[in-house]
Amino acid sequence: LLIGATPGGPIQRSNGLLEARPDAQLVVDPGIVVKLDGARIDVEVSTQLIAEGSPDNPVIFTSINDNRYGGVTEVSTGAEPGDWGGIHVAQAARLSLDNVVIAYGGGVTRVPGSSTAFNALEIHQAEAARVTNSVFENNDLGVGGIAEEQRVGHGTHGPGAIFVRGAQ
């Protein structure tokens, strides 16, 4: 899933500073279950992802094989760490995750002409990133694939469930 942008020119803030105008966002409502299979979510430059659940109604990002959420049984059968890539947040993008479950990510996905791994959550010089009241479980380390170190424009990263570079 690619949240792409075509910035429409700068916004002048009350303090006189100019900043890029975000023009694309994905808002995931409480209780939504997003099941992925060998895919990732790319939050590109000047876009935003908002996934804010509640304690009783979290937002779920998990493997298509995770039957705990909407599957045939209430027990996870067949889901493995690394079944899907993760959420990649690019420069000048914005992210807000609250009461979210991210499970079975950290795997290898396709990139143009190659494949590479992603952490369950990667934040690369985002303008703003907020992660609260959320659970990361059963994720792989985000290593592997055959792409070069820069991962076809996605930047370098290291092993872990969450990777952050130059973001606040």
Beta strands, then each sheet from edge to edge (+ up, - down):
strand 1: 2-3
strand 2: 10-12
strand 3: 18-20
strand 4: 24-28
strand 5: 33-36
strand 6: 41-43
strand 7: 47-52
strand 8: 59-63
strand 9: 87-89
strand 10: 94-98
strand 11: 100-103
strand 12: 108-111
strand 13: 114-117
strand 14: 121-124
strand 15: 128-132
strand 16: 135-137
strand 17: 162-165
sheet 1: 1+ 6+ 9+ 14+ 17+
sheet 2: 2+ 3-
sheet 3: 4+ 7+ 10+ 15+
sheet 4: 5+ 8+ 11+ 16+
sheet 5: 12+ 13-
end
